[in-house]
């Protein structure tokens, strides 16, 4: 006679702790930057220009509000079955390792190699191993109604307008004018694949979804956002660890809340991919 395996459990108390700690970290980071006069945050790894940190907040917060309103009907708080820790934990450790290792590297091609190993190779290995033992976890399917299918178009469009067609817009970059047309297209496609596609699949689809099923929606969004933000110190840091960590927390950390909610609410990859791709490509393309 075999004994049934204990049912997987969600951990709402741990989720509340993660949520409060994560939001407090973002708040303290903003306060630190205000007190030290470092409210300008970098918006590109290509140069050291900055914009006021609230210029990055407003589009993200407006986008979050629109996501909540469209569609108006409340969706399930727990859309997925509980993910096994043997998947969630190594993915989190891979994300933390990536953020810790990146500042120690000397640039390309080491950046891309390490990113592919930790954000793609490790998850593939984890998923192959996890298939050998039940339960074989699968998240719930995306909602099939038209509101969830087309609803993300509104917050994405408003975010694009606020971010690139208003006084909040980041300045256009001239890097697009330095490349031949074929080089420009190839660069945009490679950057999209290595940055937007790989990062959104890892941090949102793989990492956030598993922790969301364990801790709840917003704790997982905050967790994935901060882990995603932390690695940007390596490419946008100034050599001042405290200020650099605070800057990415209030910049990419807040932006990650918008990206994470887009994925969590609609369960479709195209909205965060459009936003992330625009962050990387639009300043250079508009500069042309």
SULCOR-V994747 format. One record per run of one state. SS is the DSSP state (2 for helix, 1 for strand, 0 for the rest). FROM is the first residue (numbers start at 0). LEN is the number of residues. If there is no record, write none. Layout:
BEGIN
((SS,FROM,LEN) (SS,FROM,LEN))
END
This chain:
BEGIN
((0,0,11) (2,11,25) (0,36,3) (1,39,3) (0,42,7) (1,49,3) (2,52,17) (0,69,15) (2,84,18) (0,102,7) (2,109,21) (0,130,15) (2,145,5) (0,150,1) (2,151,13) (0,164,10) (2,174,4) (0,178,2) (2,180,35) (0,215,1) (2,216,14) (0,230,2) (2,232,4) (0,236,4) (2,240,10) (0,250,1) (2,251,15) (0,266,2) (2,268,18) (0,286,2))
END
